[in-house]
Amino acid sequence: MIIWINGAFGAGKTQAAYELQRRHKDAYVYNPENLGFFIRSNIPPSISAEDFQDFPMWRTCNFDMLDYISARFSGDIIVPMTITNRTYYEEITGRLAKKYAVKHFILWAEKDTLLRRLASRGESRHSWGAQQIDRCMEAFEKDITECRISTDSMTIDQVVERIAELSGITLPKDNRSNTRKLLDRITTQFRHIR
């Protein structure tokens, strides 16, 4: 199964993905951003795009990678990635859903919550992620609306439990101490600062 965790920047996609992987041992987190950064750093600036999702090869290669992994990996694949363009969404998730079980979740939060979460990781109201919030929220209200989870008052643990429940996954009890959880989440945050 592919579990696609969508949402605006600051919604908690990456934290939820890695927490789910920690609790669900037969899972792998695949990050489509890595391919975007590779493409952007290997294309002359004069033909580059502001958003790497606009590169057709980003969409094609991510579909191919997820198809390859899904055909060979017996566990679940977790994909934390904001995608708001319905055409791009269909090019990847729509095509994958024709071959595999795909669960798609939008982590939804109000703009003030998203800005507060971005600030907690050192991003200002003028950062690229903050500037994308309105566009993302509009897309998740009009274009890509499947399975929204309102996270404003939810903890990461509650979000993970909800995703697991909606995906039909039974998670074992989380026996980590609060300190261990905090260290795991700080590590995830630092590893994914861009």
N, C-alpha and C positions, 0 to 999 in steps of 0.2 A: 504494500500500500504506500502511496505517496501522500504525505500530509503537508499541504502548502499553507504556510502561515503568512497571511497578507496583512497589511495595515499601514497607516501613515507612519512617517518617521517619528520615533518616540513611543510607538504603540506597545513595544515590548516583544517584538517578533524574535529577535536573537536570544534574549534571555529565556523566553518560553521554549524555543527550540532546543536549547542546550539543557534546560531543566528537564524537558521531556526525555531527551536522550539519556540523561543521568538516571532517570527513573525507569526507563524502558530499555533494557540492556540490548535488545535485538533491534537497534535503530541506528541510523547513520544520518548526520546532518550534512546536507549538500548546500553549499552557498553559491548561488548564481552570480553574486557580485564579483567573486574572484575572476571569473571569465571576463566580466566587464572591465575590471582594472587591467587585466592582461591586454585586452584589445586596445583600450585607450592608450596604454603605454607603448604600444607597438604600431601605432598609426601616426603618420605625419600630422602635426597640429593643424595644418591647412585643410585636412579632410576629416578632422575629428568631429564628434558630435558632443553637445553638452551632456546629454543623457545617453549612456551607453546602450540602453534598451532600444534606442533608435537604430542601432546597427543590426541589419538582418542576420548577420552571422552570430550575434549574441543570442538571439532567439533560437536559431537553428542549432547551434552548438549546445545550448542548454537542454533543448529537447533531446538531442542525440545522447548527451551525457546521462540524462535521467532515464532514457530508454535503455541504454547500455547497462546502467547500474540495476535498474528494476528487473531486467531479464536475467541477471546473474546473482543478485543479492537476495537472500531469503527473508531478510528483515524489512522493517519499515524505513522509508526515506523521509526525512523531515526537511522541508525547504522554507527557510525564512526569507521572504523577498517581497518587497512592495512592488506590485504591478497594477497599474491603474488604466492602462489602455486596453480596451476590450479586445481589439484585434490581436494585440500581442499576447494577451491572456489566452485567447483561443489557440494561437499558434503553438503555445507550449502546453498548457494544462488541458485544453480541449483535445489536442491530438493524443496526449498521454492517456486521457480518460477513455479513449477508444480501445486501449490495450490493457490498462491497469486500473485498479481501484484508486481513485484520487479523491481525497477529502480536502476541501478548501475552506479555510476559516479567515475571516477578517477580524483582527483585533481592533475594536472601535473604542475611541475615547474622545471626549470633548477637547476642543482646541486648547483651552487653558491647561488641561491635564497633560496634553502632549508637549506643550511649551515647558511646563514644569519638569517633565521627565527629561526633555532635551537639556534643560539647564542643569539638571543633576549630573549630567555626563559632560558638562563643560561647553555646551553649545549655546550660543546667544540666539536672540529672537531674529537675528539677521543671517543665521547660518543657512546653508543650502537646504538642510532637512526642514528647518522651520519655515523656510519660504515655500516649501512644497505642500504644507499641511492643507491649505484651502483646496488645492487641486485634488489632493488625495481624498479629502472628505466629500467633495462633490462627486468624484468617480464612484465612491463607495455608497453614495446615496442614489446614483442614477444608472451607472453602467455595470459595475461588478458588485452585486448585492448579496451573493450567496453566503449564508451562514455567518452573520455578524455576532460577535461576542462582545458585549459592552464591558469594558475592563476598568472604568473609572474608579470603582470602589472594590476591585478585586486585587488580591495579592498574586504574585507570580505562581505560587502553588495552586491557588484556585483556578487560574487560567489553564495551567497544565492539566489539572484534574478534569476540567470541562472539555478540553480538546480530546483528552483520552476517552472520556465518556462518550462523546459524540463520534469518536472513531471506532468505538467498540473494543478499546484496549483496557485491560485490567492492570493497573499499576500496582507493584508491591508497595508496602508501607515505606515511607522515606525515613530511614533511621539516622540520617545525618543530624548532627547537632546544629543549633542555630548559627554557631560560629563557623562550622564547616560550610553550611549553605551560603553564608555571607561571603566567605573566601571564594567559593566556587563562582558566585555571581560577579564578584569584583574581577576575578580572573577572566571571565567571559567578557566583561565590559572592556577591559584593557586590551584583550586580544582582537577586539573588533572595532577599535577606534580607527577612523579613517581620516 
